[in-house]
Amino acid sequence: MPSAVVAITPPAPPDTDSGDQGDQDLEKKLANQEQQKFEQTKAAIRQAIQDSPELKDLQKQLLIDMTPEGLRIQMVDQDKSSMFPSGSAQMTDQTKLLLQKISQIVAKLPNKLSITGHTDATPFRTQNGYGNWELSSDRANASRRALIDAGVDPHRITQVIGKADQDPLLPNDVYNASNRRIS
């Protein structure tokens, strides 16, 4: 079953003439400021989870890292701890609470957001043809709605994607629960 990933994309730097040292210094300064903002955001999310008794156990299910696209927040399933019931896009109460905590911090940032749902490689298909592709998309969309309900401006969300099992977190163990995630 999938989880979701929220990617926070840094704003584009202002157009600069690459030949001018002052402009290059400005670009570096802006990049450093963005990096500091992302580090502060990462720390704030970790602290909010730590401070919430209901969510403390989910700390190991939250992965936060920097990518070329920006800050990536991933909520990852673990064995015996899923964000969604099997075959469902209806998130658990704990997942809703986790997204609310993340939203409170992310809502303060100006960055664009991208939400991606992922499944593991366990085949899932209902009689009407509903499978991992639809499930991963529906879970990403459920995460989008939860973020908006918790205060994130809907205009900041630029894409909602379902990837099924096509981008595993653990490519050498495609059936592992950790491949089910929201990015």
JOQUI-V173425 format. One record per residue. N is the residue number from 1. RES is the residue in one letter. OMEGA is omega as a letter, one per 30 degrees, with the letter a starting at -180 (NA if undefined). BURIAL is 1 if it has 24 or more other ideal C-beta (glycine too) atoms within 12 Angstrom, else 0. Layout:
n->N res->RES omega->OMEGA burial->BURIAL
n->N res->RES omega->OMEGA burial->BURIAL
This chain:
n->1 res->M omega->a burial->1
n->2 res->P omega->l burial->1
n->3 res->S omega->a burial->1
n->4 res->A omega->l burial->1
n->5 res->V omega->l burial->1
n->6 res->V omega->l burial->1
n->7 res->A omega->l burial->1
n->8 res->I omega->a burial->1
n->9 res->T omega->l burial->1
n->10 res->P omega->l burial->1
n->11 res->P omega->l burial->0
n->12 res->A omega->l burial->0
n->13 res->P omega->l burial->0
n->14 res->P omega->l burial->0
n->15 res->D omega->l burial->0
n->16 res->T omega->l burial->0
n->17 res->D omega->a burial->0
n->18 res->S omega->a burial->0
n->19 res->G omega->a burial->0
n->20 res->D omega->a burial->0
n->21 res->Q omega->l burial->0
n->22 res->G omega->l burial->0
n->23 res->D omega->l burial->0
n->24 res->Q omega->l burial->0
n->25 res->D omega->l burial->0
n->26 res->L omega->l burial->0
n->27 res->E omega->l burial->0
n->28 res->K omega->l burial->0
n->29 res->K omega->l burial->0
n->30 res->L omega->l burial->0
n->31 res->A omega->l burial->0
n->32 res->N omega->l burial->0
n->33 res->Q omega->l burial->0
n->34 res->E omega->l burial->1
n->35 res->Q omega->l burial->0
n->36 res->Q omega->l burial->0
n->37 res->K omega->l burial->1
n->38 res->F omega->l burial->1
n->39 res->E omega->l burial->0
n->40 res->Q omega->l burial->0
n->41 res->T omega->l burial->1
n->42 res->K omega->l burial->1
n->43 res->A omega->a burial->0
n->44 res->A omega->l burial->1
n->45 res->I omega->l burial->1
n->46 res->R omega->a burial->1
n->47 res->Q omega->l burial->0
n->48 res->A omega->l burial->1
n->49 res->I omega->l burial->1
n->50 res->Q omega->a burial->0
n->51 res->D omega->a burial->0
n->52 res->S omega->a burial->0
n->53 res->P omega->a burial->0
n->54 res->E omega->a burial->0
n->55 res->L omega->a burial->1
n->56 res->K omega->a burial->0
n->57 res->D omega->a burial->0
n->58 res->L omega->a burial->1
n->59 res->Q omega->a burial->1
n->60 res->K omega->l burial->0
n->61 res->Q omega->a burial->1
n->62 res->L omega->l burial->1
n->63 res->L omega->l burial->1
n->64 res->I omega->l burial->1
n->65 res->D omega->l burial->0
n->66 res->M omega->l burial->0
n->67 res->T omega->l burial->0
n->68 res->P omega->l burial->0
n->69 res->E omega->a burial->0
n->70 res->G omega->a burial->1
n->71 res->L omega->l burial->1
n->72 res->R omega->l burial->1
n->73 res->I omega->a burial->1
n->74 res->Q omega->l burial->1
n->75 res->M omega->a burial->1
n->76 res->V omega->l burial->1
n->77 res->D omega->l burial->1
n->78 res->Q omega->l burial->1
n->79 res->D omega->l burial->0
n->80 res->K omega->l burial->0
n->81 res->S omega->a burial->1
n->82 res->S omega->l burial->1
n->83 res->M omega->a burial->1
n->84 res->F omega->l burial->1
n->85 res->P omega->a burial->0
n->86 res->S omega->l burial->0
n->87 res->G omega->a burial->1
n->88 res->S omega->l burial->0
n->89 res->A omega->l burial->1
n->90 res->Q omega->a burial->0
n->91 res->M omega->l burial->1
n->92 res->T omega->l burial->1
n->93 res->D omega->l burial->0
n->94 res->Q omega->l burial->1
n->95 res->T omega->l burial->1
n->96 res->K omega->a burial->1
n->97 res->L omega->l burial->1
n->98 res->L omega->l burial->1
n->99 res->L omega->l burial->1
n->100 res->Q omega->l burial->1
n->101 res->K omega->l burial->1
n->102 res->I omega->a burial->1
n->103 res->S omega->a burial->1
n->104 res->Q omega->a burial->1
n->105 res->I omega->a burial->1
n->106 res->V omega->a burial->1
n->107 res->A omega->a burial->1
n->108 res->K omega->a burial->0
n->109 res->L omega->l burial->1
n->110 res->P omega->a burial->0
n->111 res->N omega->l burial->1
n->112 res->K omega->a burial->1
n->113 res->L omega->l burial->1
n->114 res->S omega->a burial->1
n->115 res->I omega->a burial->1
n->116 res->T omega->l burial->1
n->117 res->G omega->a burial->1
n->118 res->H omega->l burial->1
n->119 res->T omega->l burial->1
n->120 res->D omega->a burial->1
n->121 res->A omega->l burial->1
n->122 res->T omega->a burial->1
n->123 res->P omega->l burial->0
n->124 res->F omega->l burial->1
n->125 res->R omega->l burial->0
n->126 res->T omega->a burial->0
n->127 res->Q omega->l burial->0
n->128 res->N omega->l burial->0
n->129 res->G omega->l burial->0
n->130 res->Y omega->a burial->0
n->131 res->G omega->a burial->1
n->132 res->N omega->l burial->1
n->133 res->W omega->a burial->1
n->134 res->E omega->a burial->1
n->135 res->L omega->a burial->1
n->136 res->S omega->l burial->1
n->137 res->S omega->a burial->1
n->138 res->D omega->l burial->1
n->139 res->R omega->l burial->1
n->140 res->A omega->a burial->1
n->141 res->N omega->l burial->1
n->142 res->A omega->l burial->1
n->143 res->S omega->l burial->1
n->144 res->R omega->l burial->1
n->145 res->R omega->l burial->1
n->146 res->A omega->l burial->1
n->147 res->L omega->l burial->1
n->148 res->I omega->l burial->1
n->149 res->D omega->a burial->0
n->150 res->A omega->l burial->1
n->151 res->G omega->l burial->0
n->152 res->V omega->l burial->1
n->153 res->D omega->a burial->0
n->154 res->P omega->l burial->0
n->155 res->H omega->l burial->0
n->156 res->R omega->a burial->1
n->157 res->I omega->a burial->1
n->158 res->T omega->l burial->0
n->159 res->Q omega->l burial->0
n->160 res->V omega->a burial->1
n->161 res->I omega->l burial->1
n->162 res->G omega->a burial->1
n->163 res->K omega->a burial->1
n->164 res->A omega->a burial->1
n->165 res->D omega->a burial->1
n->166 res->Q omega->a burial->0
n->167 res->D omega->a burial->1
n->168 res->P omega->l burial->1
n->169 res->L omega->l burial->1
n->170 res->L omega->a burial->0
n->171 res->P omega->l burial->0
n->172 res->N omega->l burial->0
n->173 res->D omega->a burial->0
n->174 res->V omega->l burial->0
n->175 res->Y omega->a burial->0
n->176 res->N omega->a burial->0
n->177 res->A omega->a burial->1
n->178 res->S omega->l burial->1
n->179 res->N omega->l burial->1
n->180 res->R omega->a burial->1
n->181 res->R omega->l burial->1
n->182 res->I omega->l burial->1
n->183 res->S omega->NA burial->1
